[in-house]
Amino acid sequence: MDVFLVPVSATDYALYCEAEALPEPDDQTARPTLWARAVRVFRRVLAEGEEEERRKSTDAPPPDRGRLRRWIARRLASAVAEQRLLWRLRHESEAGLVHPDDVSAADAIALTHAEMARDYTRHVRWCVIDSLLAIAAIPVALVPGPNVLGYYFLFRAVGHLFSARGARHGRKDVTWHPRGTPHLTELRAVLGAPPPQRARDLIRIAELLGLERLTYFINRTARYTRGS
């Protein structure tokens, strides 16, 4: 598994990975029924959302899913794309760390640990918030049917819990194998280019790195960084 330390501004970095595998549920033998239900809902909604993202506009939608349910599932699947990195890390003991070649290996690991410490705090906070909202939505979640409100908060709570575990594991238990690349160093310079040139260069760098969704990630994360 390779994780990329991606520049998103002159001084800021974000971790990126195109891990596609669905997160495996934890052992549920000792879990309460509500937790097992939350994990099942989480996996179902994510699968539906990714199916919607792959479905062509000319394909007929599944007959058992309304337009609102498909739209929410698609939005959720898109929103959690970045969390797949942390979900995947829960089960890894070693990982590659691809970083700009003008950053030392030691600094790259330190930046990665700092980013995961921030991720852990953020996901724990949101896990608590969404868990409380999921509890408040239990009467809706137990009603047969789409249960849009119920599975939305269950999905978010479980996703943030998986992410918090992945961030803690990545910071404390994963052995990182750093390697520098000039493509990520070039990417930092490209961020300040005029929009047309920037768009072309981002596509080119993404192709060189073999990352299909890097351009979308950069544009979204760079906007967030400028606005924070």
C-alpha positions as CSV (number, residue, x, y, z in Angstrom):
1,M,0.0,0.0,0.0
2,D,1.3,3.4,-1.0
3,V,0.3,6.7,0.7
4,F,1.2,10.0,-0.9
5,L,2.2,13.1,1.0
6,V,0.7,15.6,-1.4
7,P,1.4,19.3,-1.3
8,V,-1.8,21.4,-1.2
9,S,-0.2,24.8,-0.7
10,A,3.3,26.2,-0.4
11,T,3.6,24.9,3.2
12,D,0.7,22.5,3.7
13,Y,0.4,18.7,3.0
14,A,-2.4,16.2,2.9
15,L,-2.3,12.4,2.8
16,Y,-3.8,10.7,-0.2
17,C,-4.3,7.1,-1.3
18,E,-6.5,5.4,-4.0
19,A,-7.3,2.3,-2.0
20,E,-10.6,1.0,-3.4
21,A,-11.3,-2.0,-1.1
22,L,-14.3,-1.7,1.2
23,P,-13.5,-1.6,4.9
24,E,-13.9,-5.0,6.5
25,P,-16.2,-5.0,9.5
26,D,-14.6,-5.7,12.9
27,D,-15.4,-8.8,14.8
28,Q,-19.0,-8.4,15.9
29,T,-19.5,-11.5,18.1
30,A,-19.5,-9.3,21.2
31,R,-21.0,-6.2,19.7
32,P,-24.5,-5.0,20.5
33,T,-27.2,-5.5,17.9
34,L,-27.3,-1.8,17.2
35,W,-23.6,-1.7,16.3
36,A,-23.9,-4.7,14.0
37,R,-26.8,-3.0,12.3
38,A,-24.8,0.2,11.9
39,V,-21.9,-1.6,10.3
40,R,-24.2,-3.5,7.9
41,V,-25.9,-0.2,7.0
42,F,-22.5,1.5,6.5
43,R,-21.4,-1.2,4.1
44,R,-24.7,-1.2,2.2
45,V,-24.8,2.5,1.7
46,L,-21.2,2.7,0.6
47,A,-21.7,-0.1,-1.9
48,E,-24.8,1.7,-3.3
49,G,-23.0,5.0,-3.6
50,E,-20.1,3.5,-5.4
51,E,-22.5,1.7,-7.7
52,E,-24.2,4.9,-8.4
53,E,-20.9,6.6,-9.2
54,R,-20.0,3.9,-11.7
55,R,-23.5,3.8,-13.3
56,K,-23.7,5.5,-16.7
57,S,-26.4,8.2,-17.2
58,T,-28.0,5.9,-19.9
59,D,-28.3,3.0,-17.5
60,A,-31.6,2.4,-15.8
61,P,-31.4,2.9,-12.0
62,P,-32.2,0.0,-9.6
63,P,-36.0,-0.2,-9.3
64,D,-35.9,-0.4,-5.5
65,R,-34.0,2.9,-4.9
66,G,-35.7,6.2,-5.2
67,R,-34.0,9.3,-6.6
68,L,-33.3,10.9,-3.2
69,R,-31.8,7.7,-1.8
70,R,-29.5,7.3,-4.8
71,W,-28.5,11.0,-4.6
72,I,-27.6,10.7,-0.9
73,A,-25.7,7.4,-1.3
74,R,-23.7,8.9,-4.2
75,R,-22.8,12.0,-2.2
76,L,-21.8,10.0,0.8
77,A,-19.6,7.7,-1.3
78,S,-17.9,10.7,-2.8
79,A,-17.5,12.4,0.5
80,V,-15.7,9.5,2.2
81,A,-13.2,8.9,-0.7
82,E,-10.4,10.4,1.4
83,Q,-11.3,8.3,4.5
84,R,-10.5,5.0,2.6
85,L,-6.8,5.7,3.4
86,L,-7.5,5.6,7.1
87,W,-9.9,2.6,6.9
88,R,-7.3,0.6,5.0
89,L,-4.5,1.5,7.5
90,R,-6.4,-0.3,10.2
91,H,-5.2,-3.6,8.8
92,E,-1.6,-2.6,7.6
93,S,1.6,-3.1,9.4
94,E,3.8,-1.5,6.7
95,A,3.2,1.1,4.0
96,G,5.1,3.1,1.4
97,L,5.2,6.8,1.9
98,V,5.7,8.7,-1.4
99,H,6.8,12.3,-0.7
100,P,8.3,15.3,-2.6
101,D,12.0,14.6,-3.1
102,D,12.9,18.0,-1.6
103,V,11.5,16.8,1.7
104,S,13.7,14.5,3.7
105,A,12.5,11.0,4.7
106,A,12.5,11.9,8.4
107,D,10.5,15.1,7.8
108,A,8.0,13.2,5.6
109,I,7.4,10.7,8.4
110,A,7.0,13.5,10.9
111,L,4.6,15.4,8.7
112,T,2.6,12.1,8.2
113,H,2.4,11.5,12.0
114,A,1.3,15.1,12.6
115,E,-1.4,14.8,10.0
116,M,-2.7,11.6,11.5
117,A,-2.7,13.0,15.0
118,R,-5.0,15.8,13.7
119,D,-7.1,13.3,11.8
120,Y,-7.6,11.2,15.0
121,T,-8.8,14.2,17.0
122,R,-11.2,15.3,14.3
123,H,-12.7,11.9,13.6
124,V,-13.2,11.1,17.3
125,R,-15.0,14.4,17.7
126,W,-17.3,13.8,14.7
127,C,-17.8,10.1,15.7
128,V,-19.3,11.3,19.1
129,I,-21.5,13.9,17.4
130,D,-22.8,11.6,14.7
131,S,-23.3,8.8,17.3
132,L,-25.5,11.1,19.3
133,L,-27.5,12.1,16.2
134,A,-27.8,8.4,15.2
135,I,-29.2,7.6,18.6
136,A,-31.7,10.4,18.2
137,A,-32.7,9.0,14.8
138,I,-33.2,5.4,16.1
139,P,-37.0,5.6,15.8
140,V,-36.6,6.5,12.1
141,A,-33.8,4.0,11.5
142,L,-35.9,1.1,12.7
143,V,-38.8,1.8,10.3
144,P,-38.8,-0.4,7.2
145,G,-37.9,1.5,4.0
146,P,-35.1,3.8,2.8
147,N,-34.5,5.2,6.3
148,V,-32.5,8.1,4.7
149,L,-32.1,10.0,8.0
150,G,-31.2,7.0,10.1
151,Y,-28.6,5.4,7.8
152,Y,-27.1,8.8,7.0
153,F,-26.0,9.3,10.7
154,L,-25.2,5.6,11.2
155,F,-23.0,5.7,8.1
156,R,-21.1,8.8,9.3
157,A,-20.6,7.6,12.9
158,V,-19.2,4.2,11.7
159,G,-17.0,5.9,9.1
160,H,-15.5,8.3,11.6
161,L,-14.8,5.5,14.0
162,F,-13.0,3.5,11.3
163,S,-11.0,6.6,10.4
164,A,-10.0,7.4,14.0
165,R,-8.8,3.8,14.5
166,G,-6.8,4.0,11.2
167,A,-5.2,7.3,12.1
168,R,-4.2,6.0,15.6
169,H,-2.8,2.7,14.0
170,G,-1.0,4.6,11.3
171,R,0.7,6.9,13.7
172,K,1.7,4.3,16.3
173,D,1.9,0.9,14.7
174,V,2.6,1.2,10.9
175,T,6.2,1.0,9.7
176,W,6.6,3.6,7.0
177,H,9.0,3.2,4.0
178,P,9.5,6.7,2.5
179,R,10.7,7.4,-1.0
180,G,10.9,10.7,-2.7
181,T,9.6,11.6,-6.2
182,P,10.2,14.8,-8.3
183,H,6.6,14.7,-9.5
184,L,5.2,15.7,-6.1
185,T,7.9,18.4,-5.9
186,E,6.8,19.8,-9.2
187,L,3.2,19.6,-8.1
188,R,3.9,22.2,-5.3
189,A,5.1,24.7,-8.0
190,V,2.1,23.9,-10.2
191,L,-0.4,25.0,-7.5
192,G,0.4,28.6,-8.1
193,A,0.1,28.5,-11.9
194,P,-2.7,30.2,-13.9
195,P,-5.8,28.0,-13.9
196,P,-5.5,26.6,-17.5
197,Q,-1.9,25.7,-17.1
198,R,-2.5,24.4,-13.6
199,A,-5.3,22.1,-14.9
200,R,-3.1,20.6,-17.6
201,D,-0.1,20.1,-15.4
202,L,-2.2,18.5,-12.6
203,I,-3.6,16.0,-15.1
204,R,-0.1,15.2,-16.4
205,I,1.4,14.8,-12.9
206,A,-1.5,12.6,-11.9
207,E,-0.9,10.3,-14.9
208,L,2.8,10.1,-14.1
209,L,2.0,9.0,-10.6
210,G,-0.8,6.6,-11.7
211,L,-3.5,8.4,-9.6
212,E,-6.8,8.7,-11.4
213,R,-8.5,11.0,-8.8
214,L,-5.6,13.1,-7.7
215,T,-6.8,16.2,-9.7
216,Y,-10.2,16.2,-7.9
217,F,-8.5,15.7,-4.5
218,I,-6.0,18.6,-5.1
219,N,-8.7,21.0,-6.2
220,R,-11.0,20.2,-3.4
221,T,-8.3,20.2,-0.7
222,A,-6.5,23.3,-1.9
223,R,-9.8,25.2,-1.8
224,Y,-10.4,24.0,1.8
225,T,-6.9,25.0,2.8
226,R,-7.3,28.5,1.3
227,G,-10.6,28.9,3.1
228,S,-9.4,27.7,6.5
